[in-house]
Protein backbone atom coordinates (compact mmCIF):
# COMPACT_ATOMS: atom_id res chain seq x y z
CA UNK A 1 0.00 0.00 0.00
CA UNK A 2 2.82 2.37 0.82
CA UNK A 3 5.74 3.61 -1.25
CA UNK A 4 9.05 3.00 0.42
CA UNK A 5 10.99 5.41 -1.77
CA UNK A 6 9.77 8.63 -0.17
CA UNK A 7 11.49 12.01 -0.27
CA UNK A 8 13.76 12.79 2.68
CA UNK A 9 12.72 15.50 5.10
CA UNK A 10 14.69 18.19 3.31
CA UNK A 11 13.05 17.30 -0.01
CA UNK A 12 9.56 16.93 1.42
CA UNK A 13 9.51 20.42 2.88
CA UNK A 14 10.62 21.91 -0.47
CA UNK A 15 7.12 22.99 -1.33
CA UNK A 16 5.93 26.54 -1.19
CA UNK A 17 8.39 29.39 -1.55
CA UNK A 18 7.40 32.90 -0.51
CA UNK A 19 8.48 35.84 -2.61
CA UNK A 20 8.73 39.16 -0.83
CA UNK A 21 8.15 42.65 -2.11
CA UNK A 22 10.80 45.28 -2.62
CA UNK A 23 9.37 48.82 -2.54
CA UNK A 24 10.16 51.18 -5.42
CA UNK A 25 10.54 54.90 -4.93
CA UNK A 26 9.23 55.97 -8.34
CA UNK A 27 6.35 58.42 -8.58
CA UNK A 28 4.00 55.90 -10.12
CA UNK A 29 4.02 54.08 -6.75
CA UNK A 30 4.53 50.69 -8.35
CA UNK A 31 6.22 47.67 -6.88
CA UNK A 32 8.74 45.51 -8.65
CA UNK A 33 8.36 41.83 -7.94
CA UNK A 34 11.63 40.03 -7.37
CA UNK A 35 11.44 36.31 -8.07
CA UNK A 36 14.28 33.83 -7.76
CA UNK A 37 14.50 30.82 -10.01
CA UNK A 38 14.62 27.70 -7.85
CA UNK A 39 16.62 25.78 -10.42
CA UNK A 40 19.36 28.40 -10.62
CA UNK A 41 19.59 28.50 -6.82
CA UNK A 42 20.64 24.85 -6.79
CA UNK A 43 23.54 25.20 -9.21
CA UNK A 44 27.03 25.05 -7.74
CA UNK A 45 30.43 26.15 -8.92
CA UNK A 46 31.65 27.06 -12.37
CA UNK A 47 30.67 29.97 -14.55
CA UNK A 48 26.97 30.26 -15.14
CA UNK A 49 25.89 30.16 -18.73
CA UNK A 50 23.81 32.97 -20.14
CA UNK A 51 20.16 31.95 -19.99
CA UNK A 52 16.93 33.63 -20.85
CA UNK A 53 15.70 36.02 -18.17
CA UNK A 54 13.05 34.85 -15.79
CA UNK A 55 9.77 35.68 -17.56
CA UNK A 56 8.18 37.03 -14.37
CA UNK A 57 11.13 39.17 -13.35
CA UNK A 58 10.63 42.92 -13.60
CA UNK A 59 6.85 42.73 -13.86
CA UNK A 60 5.26 45.86 -12.43
CA UNK A 61 2.17 45.35 -10.31
CA UNK A 62 0.10 47.73 -8.31
CA UNK A 63 1.32 48.79 -4.90
CA UNK A 64 0.11 46.37 -2.22
CA UNK A 65 -2.23 47.42 0.54
CA UNK A 66 -0.94 47.86 4.06
CA UNK A 67 -1.11 44.87 6.38
CA UNK A 68 -3.52 45.05 9.30
CA UNK A 69 -5.32 42.61 11.57
CA UNK A 70 -8.68 43.88 10.31
CA UNK A 71 -7.66 42.77 6.83
CA UNK A 72 -7.74 39.14 8.00
CA UNK A 73 -11.47 39.20 8.70
CA UNK A 74 -12.55 38.65 5.11
CA UNK A 75 -9.96 35.87 4.45
CA UNK A 76 -11.05 34.20 7.71
CA UNK A 77 -14.70 33.96 6.64
CA UNK A 78 -13.61 32.96 3.16
CA UNK A 79 -11.58 30.10 4.67
CA UNK A 80 -14.59 28.93 6.66
CA UNK A 81 -16.80 29.19 3.57
CA UNK A 82 -14.46 27.26 1.27
CA UNK A 83 -13.96 24.55 3.90
CA UNK A 84 -17.71 24.21 4.44
CA UNK A 85 -18.48 24.12 0.70
CA UNK A 86 -15.72 21.55 0.12
CA UNK A 87 -17.05 19.27 2.83
CA UNK A 88 -20.68 19.66 1.74
CA UNK A 89 -19.83 19.13 -1.91
CA UNK A 90 -17.83 15.98 -1.23
CA UNK A 91 -20.56 14.60 1.04
CA UNK A 92 -23.06 15.10 -1.81
CA UNK A 93 -20.58 13.50 -4.20
CA UNK A 94 -20.34 10.45 -1.93
CA UNK A 95 -24.14 10.30 -1.62
CA UNK A 96 -24.66 10.38 -5.38
CA UNK A 97 -22.03 7.69 -5.95
CA UNK A 98 -23.68 5.41 -3.39
CA UNK A 99 -27.12 6.15 -4.77
CA UNK A 100 -26.03 5.37 -8.32
CA UNK A 101 -24.35 2.16 -7.21
CA UNK A 102 -27.34 1.04 -5.15
CA UNK A 103 -29.92 1.85 -7.83
CA UNK A 104 -28.29 -0.61 -10.23
CA UNK A 105 -29.04 -3.45 -7.79
CA UNK A 106 -32.56 -2.33 -6.93
CA UNK A 107 -33.86 -2.50 -10.48
CA UNK A 108 -36.01 -5.38 -11.55
CA UNK A 109 -33.96 -8.43 -12.60
CA UNK A 110 -35.32 -8.37 -16.14
CA UNK A 111 -34.57 -4.68 -16.64
CA UNK A 112 -31.09 -5.05 -15.17
CA UNK A 113 -30.32 -8.06 -17.40
CA UNK A 114 -31.53 -6.29 -20.54
CA UNK A 115 -29.49 -3.19 -19.72
CA UNK A 116 -26.43 -5.33 -19.00
CA UNK A 117 -26.79 -7.17 -22.30
CA UNK A 118 -27.07 -3.86 -24.16
CA UNK A 119 -23.92 -2.59 -22.51
CA UNK A 120 -22.03 -5.77 -23.38
CA UNK A 121 -23.14 -5.72 -27.00
CA UNK A 122 -22.29 -2.02 -27.33
CA UNK A 123 -18.88 -2.66 -25.81
CA UNK A 124 -18.22 -5.50 -28.26
CA UNK A 125 -19.26 -3.39 -31.27
CA UNK A 126 -17.10 -0.38 -30.39
CA UNK A 127 -13.59 -1.01 -29.07
CA UNK A 128 -12.72 1.53 -26.34
CA UNK A 129 -10.07 4.07 -27.23
CA UNK A 130 -6.59 4.23 -25.72
CA UNK A 131 -7.53 7.00 -23.27
CA UNK A 132 -10.51 5.03 -21.98
CA UNK A 133 -8.38 1.90 -21.63
CA UNK A 134 -5.71 3.85 -19.77
CA UNK A 135 -8.24 5.41 -17.41
CA UNK A 136 -9.85 2.04 -16.70
CA UNK A 137 -6.45 0.57 -15.82
CA UNK A 138 -5.74 3.20 -13.17
CA UNK A 139 -6.06 2.57 -9.46
CA UNK A 140 -8.54 4.57 -7.40
CA UNK A 141 -5.81 6.80 -5.98
CA UNK A 142 -4.43 7.51 -9.45
CA UNK A 143 -7.88 8.55 -10.69
CA UNK A 144 -7.82 11.24 -8.02
CA UNK A 145 -4.16 12.15 -8.47
CA UNK A 146 -4.11 12.74 -12.23
CA UNK A 147 -6.87 15.42 -12.25
CA UNK A 148 -4.92 17.26 -9.52
CA UNK A 149 -1.74 16.86 -11.55
CA UNK A 150 -3.49 18.11 -14.70
CA UNK A 151 -4.72 21.23 -12.91
CA UNK A 152 -1.23 21.98 -11.59
CA UNK A 153 0.40 21.42 -14.99
CA UNK A 154 -2.18 23.64 -16.69
CA UNK A 155 -1.44 26.49 -14.29
CA UNK A 156 2.30 25.82 -14.65
CA UNK A 157 1.98 26.26 -18.43
CA UNK A 158 -0.08 29.43 -17.98
CA UNK A 159 2.87 30.98 -16.13
CA UNK A 160 4.87 30.67 -19.38
CA UNK A 161 2.40 32.83 -21.33
CA UNK A 162 3.79 36.32 -20.96
CA UNK A 163 0.51 38.28 -21.45
CA UNK A 164 -1.06 36.21 -18.65
CA UNK A 165 1.65 36.86 -16.07
CA UNK A 166 0.07 39.93 -14.40
CA UNK A 167 -3.17 37.97 -14.09
CA UNK A 168 -1.30 34.95 -12.68
CA UNK A 169 0.50 37.08 -10.10
CA UNK A 170 -2.76 38.67 -8.98
CA UNK A 171 -4.89 35.54 -8.75
CA UNK A 172 -2.51 32.57 -8.46
CA UNK A 173 -0.22 33.90 -5.72
CA UNK A 174 -1.61 34.25 -2.21
CA UNK A 175 -0.78 37.64 -0.76
CA UNK A 176 -2.27 39.25 2.39
CA UNK A 177 -1.40 42.73 1.10
CA UNK A 178 -2.79 42.24 -2.41
CA UNK A 179 -6.00 43.73 -3.71
CA UNK A 180 -7.27 40.24 -4.54
CA UNK A 181 -6.99 38.31 -1.27
CA UNK A 182 -9.56 35.56 -1.06
CA UNK A 183 -9.66 33.80 -4.42
CA UNK A 184 -5.84 33.40 -4.61
CA UNK A 185 -5.95 31.52 -1.30
CA UNK A 186 -7.44 28.59 -3.24
CA UNK A 187 -5.95 29.11 -6.69
CA UNK A 188 -2.39 29.41 -5.36
CA UNK A 189 -2.54 25.81 -4.11
CA UNK A 190 -2.54 24.71 -7.77
CA UNK A 191 0.14 27.18 -8.83
CA UNK A 192 3.84 26.40 -9.41
CA UNK A 193 6.36 28.43 -11.36
CA UNK A 194 9.49 26.29 -10.91
CA UNK A 195 9.72 22.90 -12.60
CA UNK A 196 11.57 21.47 -9.60
CA UNK A 197 8.91 22.86 -7.28
CA UNK A 198 6.10 21.21 -9.26
CA UNK A 199 7.93 17.88 -9.63
CA UNK A 200 8.80 17.62 -5.93
CA UNK A 201 5.26 18.41 -4.80
CA UNK A 202 3.59 16.01 -7.21
CA UNK A 203 6.03 13.21 -6.36
CA UNK A 204 5.32 13.49 -2.64
CA UNK A 205 1.57 13.67 -3.25
CA UNK A 206 1.67 10.61 -5.52
CA UNK A 207 3.69 8.69 -2.93
CA UNK A 208 1.38 9.31 0.02
CA UNK A 209 -1.98 9.45 -1.72
CA UNK A 210 -2.64 5.66 -1.83
CA UNK A 211 -2.35 5.37 1.95
CA UNK A 212 -4.53 8.43 2.52
CA UNK A 213 -7.26 7.23 0.15
CA UNK A 214 -7.22 3.76 1.69
CA UNK A 215 -8.06 5.36 5.03
CA UNK A 216 -10.32 8.23 3.98
CA UNK A 217 -11.91 7.30 0.66
CA UNK A 218 -11.74 9.55 -2.38
CA UNK A 219 -14.56 11.89 -1.35
CA UNK A 220 -13.23 12.61 2.12
CA UNK A 221 -9.69 12.91 0.76
CA UNK A 222 -10.68 15.60 -1.75
CA UNK A 223 -12.56 17.49 0.98
CA UNK A 224 -9.52 17.38 3.26
CA UNK A 225 -7.13 18.37 0.45
CA UNK A 226 -9.12 21.44 -0.61
CA UNK A 227 -9.74 22.49 2.98
CA UNK A 228 -6.06 22.10 3.86
CA UNK A 229 -5.06 24.28 0.92
CA UNK A 230 -7.13 27.30 1.97
CA UNK A 231 -6.40 26.82 5.69
CA UNK A 232 -2.66 26.75 5.08
CA UNK A 233 -2.98 29.93 3.00
CA UNK A 234 -4.76 31.61 5.90
CA UNK A 235 -2.01 30.44 8.27
CA UNK A 236 0.50 32.11 5.96
CA UNK A 237 -1.61 35.29 5.96
CA UNK A 238 -1.76 35.30 9.74
CA UNK A 239 1.99 34.91 10.11
CA UNK A 240 2.79 37.65 7.59
CA UNK A 241 0.45 40.08 9.32
CA UNK A 242 1.99 39.26 12.71
CA UNK A 243 5.51 40.04 11.49
CA UNK A 244 4.29 42.89 9.22
CA UNK A 245 6.01 41.39 6.18
CA UNK A 246 4.00 41.27 2.94
CA UNK A 247 4.85 38.66 0.34
CA UNK A 248 3.63 36.26 -2.32
CA UNK A 249 3.35 32.51 -1.86
CA UNK A 250 2.38 29.76 -4.28
CA UNK A 251 2.41 25.99 -4.36
CA UNK A 252 0.53 22.96 -3.08
CA UNK A 253 2.68 22.73 0.05
CA UNK A 254 -0.06 23.25 2.62
CA UNK A 255 -2.44 20.68 1.16
CA UNK A 256 0.35 18.14 0.63
CA UNK A 257 1.67 18.66 4.16
CA UNK A 258 -1.82 17.85 5.44
CA UNK A 259 -1.81 14.57 3.48
CA UNK A 260 1.71 13.80 4.67
CA UNK A 261 0.99 14.49 8.33
CA UNK A 262 -2.29 12.54 8.21
CA UNK A 263 -0.57 9.43 6.84
CA UNK A 264 2.37 9.70 9.24
CA UNK A 265 0.07 10.09 12.25
CA UNK A 266 -2.39 7.43 11.10
CA UNK A 267 0.40 4.93 10.38
CA UNK A 268 3.32 6.06 12.60
CA UNK A 269 5.20 2.75 12.45
CA UNK A 270 5.38 2.62 8.66
CA UNK A 271 9.00 2.52 7.52
CA UNK A 272 10.01 5.22 5.05
CA UNK A 273 13.26 5.60 3.21
CA UNK A 274 15.21 8.31 1.42
CA UNK A 275 14.75 8.17 -2.34
CA UNK A 276 18.47 7.91 -3.15
CA UNK A 277 19.41 6.00 0.03
CA UNK A 278 16.88 3.17 0.33
CA UNK A 279 19.08 1.29 2.80
CA UNK A 280 18.33 3.90 5.51
CA UNK A 281 14.80 3.72 6.85
CA UNK A 282 12.96 5.62 9.55
CA UNK A 283 9.49 5.60 11.07
CA UNK A 284 6.81 7.82 9.59
CA UNK A 285 6.03 9.25 13.03
CA UNK A 286 9.64 10.35 13.41
CA UNK A 287 9.69 11.89 9.94
CA UNK A 288 6.69 14.16 10.52
CA UNK A 289 8.13 15.32 13.86
CA UNK A 290 11.39 16.26 12.17
CA UNK A 291 9.66 18.10 9.31
CA UNK A 292 7.37 20.05 11.62
CA UNK A 293 10.32 20.92 13.86
CA UNK A 294 12.10 22.47 10.88
CA UNK A 295 9.01 24.48 9.94
CA UNK A 296 8.49 25.59 13.53
CA UNK A 297 12.09 26.76 13.68
CA UNK A 298 11.55 28.61 10.42
CA UNK A 299 8.52 30.39 11.84
CA UNK A 300 10.28 31.34 15.09
CA UNK A 301 13.55 32.37 13.44
CA UNK A 302 11.87 34.19 10.58
CA UNK A 303 13.39 32.16 7.75
CA UNK A 304 12.09 33.34 4.39
CA UNK A 305 13.31 30.75 1.91
CA UNK A 306 10.17 28.62 2.38
CA UNK A 307 6.68 29.54 3.53
CA UNK A 308 7.10 27.68 6.82
CA UNK A 309 3.85 29.06 8.23
CA UNK A 310 1.87 27.48 5.38
CA UNK A 311 3.72 24.19 5.86
CA UNK A 312 3.04 24.17 9.58
CA UNK A 313 -0.60 25.15 9.13
CA UNK A 314 -1.19 22.33 6.66
CA UNK A 315 0.59 19.78 8.85
CA UNK A 316 -1.41 20.79 11.93
CA UNK A 317 -4.65 20.54 9.97
CA UNK A 318 -3.75 17.04 8.78
CA UNK A 319 -3.06 15.95 12.34
CA UNK A 320 -6.28 17.57 13.57
CA UNK A 321 -8.25 15.79 10.86
CA UNK A 322 -6.70 12.47 11.84
CA UNK A 323 -7.46 12.86 15.55
CA UNK A 324 -10.73 14.78 15.45
CA UNK A 325 -12.07 15.84 12.05
CA UNK A 326 -12.45 12.35 10.59
CA UNK A 327 -14.63 11.24 13.49
CA UNK A 328 -16.50 14.37 14.56
CA UNK A 329 -16.93 16.24 11.27
CA UNK A 330 -17.05 13.66 8.49
CA UNK A 331 -18.44 11.04 10.86
CA UNK A 332 -21.40 13.29 11.78
CA UNK A 333 -22.56 14.04 8.26
CA UNK A 334 -25.77 12.02 8.67
CA UNK A 335 -27.97 15.03 9.43
CA UNK A 336 -26.78 16.86 6.35
CA UNK A 337 -27.30 13.72 4.26
CA UNK A 338 -30.87 13.40 5.54
CA UNK A 339 -31.53 17.04 4.70
CA UNK A 340 -30.06 16.67 1.23
CA UNK A 341 -31.95 13.42 0.69
CA UNK A 342 -35.26 15.08 1.54
CA UNK A 343 -34.54 17.97 -0.85
CA UNK A 344 -33.51 15.60 -3.64
CA UNK A 345 -36.57 13.38 -3.12
CA UNK A 346 -38.96 16.35 -3.23
CA UNK A 347 -37.25 17.68 -6.34
C-alpha positions as CSV (number, residue, x, y, z in Angstrom):
1,X,0.0,0.0,0.0
2,X,2.8,2.4,0.8
3,X,5.7,3.6,-1.2
4,X,9.1,3.0,0.4
5,X,11.0,5.4,-1.8
6,X,9.8,8.6,-0.2
7,X,11.5,12.0,-0.3
8,X,13.8,12.8,2.7
9,X,12.7,15.5,5.1
10,X,14.7,18.2,3.3
11,X,13.1,17.3,0.0
12,X,9.6,16.9,1.4
13,X,9.5,20.4,2.9
14,X,10.6,21.9,-0.5
15,X,7.1,23.0,-1.3
16,X,5.9,26.5,-1.2
17,X,8.4,29.4,-1.5
18,X,7.4,32.9,-0.5
19,X,8.5,35.8,-2.6
20,X,8.7,39.2,-0.8
21,X,8.1,42.7,-2.1
22,X,10.8,45.3,-2.6
23,X,9.4,48.8,-2.5
24,X,10.2,51.2,-5.4
25,X,10.5,54.9,-4.9
26,X,9.2,56.0,-8.3
27,X,6.3,58.4,-8.6
28,X,4.0,55.9,-10.1
29,X,4.0,54.1,-6.7
30,X,4.5,50.7,-8.4
31,X,6.2,47.7,-6.9
32,X,8.7,45.5,-8.6
33,X,8.4,41.8,-7.9
34,X,11.6,40.0,-7.4
35,X,11.4,36.3,-8.1
36,X,14.3,33.8,-7.8
37,X,14.5,30.8,-10.0
38,X,14.6,27.7,-7.8
39,X,16.6,25.8,-10.4
40,X,19.4,28.4,-10.6
41,X,19.6,28.5,-6.8
42,X,20.6,24.8,-6.8
43,X,23.5,25.2,-9.2
44,X,27.0,25.0,-7.7
45,X,30.4,26.2,-8.9
46,X,31.7,27.1,-12.4
47,X,30.7,30.0,-14.6
48,X,27.0,30.3,-15.1
49,X,25.9,30.2,-18.7
50,X,23.8,33.0,-20.1
51,X,20.2,32.0,-20.0
52,X,16.9,33.6,-20.9
53,X,15.7,36.0,-18.2
54,X,13.1,34.8,-15.8
55,X,9.8,35.7,-17.6
56,X,8.2,37.0,-14.4
57,X,11.1,39.2,-13.4
58,X,10.6,42.9,-13.6
59,X,6.8,42.7,-13.9
60,X,5.3,45.9,-12.4
61,X,2.2,45.4,-10.3
62,X,0.1,47.7,-8.3
63,X,1.3,48.8,-4.9
64,X,0.1,46.4,-2.2
65,X,-2.2,47.4,0.5
66,X,-0.9,47.9,4.1
67,X,-1.1,44.9,6.4
68,X,-3.5,45.0,9.3
69,X,-5.3,42.6,11.6
70,X,-8.7,43.9,10.3
71,X,-7.7,42.8,6.8
72,X,-7.7,39.1,8.0
73,X,-11.5,39.2,8.7
74,X,-12.5,38.6,5.1
75,X,-10.0,35.9,4.5
76,X,-11.0,34.2,7.7
77,X,-14.7,34.0,6.6
78,X,-13.6,33.0,3.2
79,X,-11.6,30.1,4.7
80,X,-14.6,28.9,6.7
81,X,-16.8,29.2,3.6
82,X,-14.5,27.3,1.3
83,X,-14.0,24.6,3.9
84,X,-17.7,24.2,4.4
85,X,-18.5,24.1,0.7
86,X,-15.7,21.6,0.1
87,X,-17.0,19.3,2.8
88,X,-20.7,19.7,1.7
89,X,-19.8,19.1,-1.9
90,X,-17.8,16.0,-1.2
91,X,-20.6,14.6,1.0
92,X,-23.1,15.1,-1.8
93,X,-20.6,13.5,-4.2
94,X,-20.3,10.5,-1.9
95,X,-24.1,10.3,-1.6
96,X,-24.7,10.4,-5.4
97,X,-22.0,7.7,-5.9
98,X,-23.7,5.4,-3.4
99,X,-27.1,6.1,-4.8
100,X,-26.0,5.4,-8.3
101,X,-24.4,2.2,-7.2
102,X,-27.3,1.0,-5.2
103,X,-29.9,1.8,-7.8
104,X,-28.3,-0.6,-10.2
105,X,-29.0,-3.4,-7.8
106,X,-32.6,-2.3,-6.9
107,X,-33.9,-2.5,-10.5
108,X,-36.0,-5.4,-11.5
109,X,-34.0,-8.4,-12.6
110,X,-35.3,-8.4,-16.1
111,X,-34.6,-4.7,-16.6
112,X,-31.1,-5.1,-15.2
113,X,-30.3,-8.1,-17.4
114,X,-31.5,-6.3,-20.5
115,X,-29.5,-3.2,-19.7
116,X,-26.4,-5.3,-19.0
117,X,-26.8,-7.2,-22.3
118,X,-27.1,-3.9,-24.2
119,X,-23.9,-2.6,-22.5
120,X,-22.0,-5.8,-23.4
121,X,-23.1,-5.7,-27.0
122,X,-22.3,-2.0,-27.3
123,X,-18.9,-2.7,-25.8
124,X,-18.2,-5.5,-28.3
125,X,-19.3,-3.4,-31.3
126,X,-17.1,-0.4,-30.4
127,X,-13.6,-1.0,-29.1
128,X,-12.7,1.5,-26.3
129,X,-10.1,4.1,-27.2
130,X,-6.6,4.2,-25.7
131,X,-7.5,7.0,-23.3
132,X,-10.5,5.0,-22.0
133,X,-8.4,1.9,-21.6
134,X,-5.7,3.9,-19.8
135,X,-8.2,5.4,-17.4
136,X,-9.8,2.0,-16.7
137,X,-6.5,0.6,-15.8
138,X,-5.7,3.2,-13.2
139,X,-6.1,2.6,-9.5
140,X,-8.5,4.6,-7.4
141,X,-5.8,6.8,-6.0
142,X,-4.4,7.5,-9.4
143,X,-7.9,8.5,-10.7
144,X,-7.8,11.2,-8.0
145,X,-4.2,12.1,-8.5
146,X,-4.1,12.7,-12.2
147,X,-6.9,15.4,-12.2
148,X,-4.9,17.3,-9.5
149,X,-1.7,16.9,-11.6
150,X,-3.5,18.1,-14.7
151,X,-4.7,21.2,-12.9
152,X,-1.2,22.0,-11.6
153,X,0.4,21.4,-15.0
154,X,-2.2,23.6,-16.7
155,X,-1.4,26.5,-14.3
156,X,2.3,25.8,-14.7
157,X,2.0,26.3,-18.4
158,X,-0.1,29.4,-18.0
159,X,2.9,31.0,-16.1
160,X,4.9,30.7,-19.4
161,X,2.4,32.8,-21.3
162,X,3.8,36.3,-21.0
163,X,0.5,38.3,-21.4
164,X,-1.1,36.2,-18.7
165,X,1.6,36.9,-16.1
166,X,0.1,39.9,-14.4
167,X,-3.2,38.0,-14.1
168,X,-1.3,34.9,-12.7
169,X,0.5,37.1,-10.1
170,X,-2.8,38.7,-9.0
171,X,-4.9,35.5,-8.7
172,X,-2.5,32.6,-8.5
173,X,-0.2,33.9,-5.7
174,X,-1.6,34.2,-2.2
175,X,-0.8,37.6,-0.8
176,X,-2.3,39.2,2.4
177,X,-1.4,42.7,1.1
178,X,-2.8,42.2,-2.4
179,X,-6.0,43.7,-3.7
180,X,-7.3,40.2,-4.5
181,X,-7.0,38.3,-1.3
182,X,-9.6,35.6,-1.1
183,X,-9.7,33.8,-4.4
184,X,-5.8,33.4,-4.6
185,X,-6.0,31.5,-1.3
186,X,-7.4,28.6,-3.2
187,X,-5.9,29.1,-6.7
188,X,-2.4,29.4,-5.4
189,X,-2.5,25.8,-4.1
190,X,-2.5,24.7,-7.8
191,X,0.1,27.2,-8.8
192,X,3.8,26.4,-9.4
193,X,6.4,28.4,-11.4
194,X,9.5,26.3,-10.9
195,X,9.7,22.9,-12.6
196,X,11.6,21.5,-9.6
197,X,8.9,22.9,-7.3
198,X,6.1,21.2,-9.3
199,X,7.9,17.9,-9.6
200,X,8.8,17.6,-5.9
201,X,5.3,18.4,-4.8
202,X,3.6,16.0,-7.2
203,X,6.0,13.2,-6.4
204,X,5.3,13.5,-2.6
205,X,1.6,13.7,-3.3
206,X,1.7,10.6,-5.5
207,X,3.7,8.7,-2.9
208,X,1.4,9.3,0.0
209,X,-2.0,9.4,-1.7
210,X,-2.6,5.7,-1.8
211,X,-2.4,5.4,1.9
212,X,-4.5,8.4,2.5
213,X,-7.3,7.2,0.1
214,X,-7.2,3.8,1.7
215,X,-8.1,5.4,5.0
216,X,-10.3,8.2,4.0
217,X,-11.9,7.3,0.7
218,X,-11.7,9.5,-2.4
219,X,-14.6,11.9,-1.3
220,X,-13.2,12.6,2.1
221,X,-9.7,12.9,0.8
222,X,-10.7,15.6,-1.7
223,X,-12.6,17.5,1.0
224,X,-9.5,17.4,3.3
225,X,-7.1,18.4,0.4
226,X,-9.1,21.4,-0.6
227,X,-9.7,22.5,3.0
228,X,-6.1,22.1,3.9
229,X,-5.1,24.3,0.9
230,X,-7.1,27.3,2.0
231,X,-6.4,26.8,5.7
232,X,-2.7,26.7,5.1
233,X,-3.0,29.9,3.0
234,X,-4.8,31.6,5.9
235,X,-2.0,30.4,8.3
236,X,0.5,32.1,6.0
237,X,-1.6,35.3,6.0
238,X,-1.8,35.3,9.7
239,X,2.0,34.9,10.1
240,X,2.8,37.6,7.6
241,X,0.4,40.1,9.3
242,X,2.0,39.3,12.7
243,X,5.5,40.0,11.5
244,X,4.3,42.9,9.2
245,X,6.0,41.4,6.2
246,X,4.0,41.3,2.9
247,X,4.8,38.7,0.3
248,X,3.6,36.3,-2.3
249,X,3.4,32.5,-1.9
250,X,2.4,29.8,-4.3
251,X,2.4,26.0,-4.4
252,X,0.5,23.0,-3.1
253,X,2.7,22.7,0.0
254,X,-0.1,23.3,2.6
255,X,-2.4,20.7,1.2
256,X,0.4,18.1,0.6
257,X,1.7,18.7,4.2
258,X,-1.8,17.8,5.4
259,X,-1.8,14.6,3.5
260,X,1.7,13.8,4.7
261,X,1.0,14.5,8.3
262,X,-2.3,12.5,8.2
263,X,-0.6,9.4,6.8
264,X,2.4,9.7,9.2
265,X,0.1,10.1,12.3
266,X,-2.4,7.4,11.1
267,X,0.4,4.9,10.4
268,X,3.3,6.1,12.6
269,X,5.2,2.7,12.5
270,X,5.4,2.6,8.7
271,X,9.0,2.5,7.5
272,X,10.0,5.2,5.1
273,X,13.3,5.6,3.2
274,X,15.2,8.3,1.4
275,X,14.7,8.2,-2.3
276,X,18.5,7.9,-3.2
277,X,19.4,6.0,0.0
278,X,16.9,3.2,0.3
279,X,19.1,1.3,2.8
280,X,18.3,3.9,5.5
281,X,14.8,3.7,6.9
282,X,13.0,5.6,9.5
283,X,9.5,5.6,11.1
284,X,6.8,7.8,9.6
285,X,6.0,9.2,13.0
286,X,9.6,10.3,13.4
287,X,9.7,11.9,9.9
288,X,6.7,14.2,10.5
289,X,8.1,15.3,13.9
290,X,11.4,16.3,12.2
291,X,9.7,18.1,9.3
292,X,7.4,20.0,11.6
293,X,10.3,20.9,13.9
294,X,12.1,22.5,10.9
295,X,9.0,24.5,9.9
296,X,8.5,25.6,13.5
297,X,12.1,26.8,13.7
298,X,11.6,28.6,10.4
299,X,8.5,30.4,11.8
300,X,10.3,31.3,15.1
301,X,13.5,32.4,13.4
302,X,11.9,34.2,10.6
303,X,13.4,32.2,7.7
304,X,12.1,33.3,4.4
305,X,13.3,30.8,1.9
306,X,10.2,28.6,2.4
307,X,6.7,29.5,3.5
308,X,7.1,27.7,6.8
309,X,3.9,29.1,8.2
310,X,1.9,27.5,5.4
311,X,3.7,24.2,5.9
312,X,3.0,24.2,9.6
313,X,-0.6,25.2,9.1
314,X,-1.2,22.3,6.7
315,X,0.6,19.8,8.9
316,X,-1.4,20.8,11.9
317,X,-4.6,20.5,10.0
318,X,-3.7,17.0,8.8
319,X,-3.1,16.0,12.3
320,X,-6.3,17.6,13.6
321,X,-8.3,15.8,10.9
322,X,-6.7,12.5,11.8
323,X,-7.5,12.9,15.6
324,X,-10.7,14.8,15.4
325,X,-12.1,15.8,12.0
326,X,-12.4,12.4,10.6
327,X,-14.6,11.2,13.5
328,X,-16.5,14.4,14.6
329,X,-16.9,16.2,11.3
330,X,-17.0,13.7,8.5
331,X,-18.4,11.0,10.9
332,X,-21.4,13.3,11.8
333,X,-22.6,14.0,8.3
334,X,-25.8,12.0,8.7
335,X,-28.0,15.0,9.4
336,X,-26.8,16.9,6.4
337,X,-27.3,13.7,4.3
338,X,-30.9,13.4,5.5
339,X,-31.5,17.0,4.7
340,X,-30.1,16.7,1.2
341,X,-32.0,13.4,0.7
342,X,-35.3,15.1,1.5
343,X,-34.5,18.0,-0.9
344,X,-33.5,15.6,-3.6
345,X,-36.6,13.4,-3.1
346,X,-39.0,16.4,-3.2
347,X,-37.3,17.7,-6.3
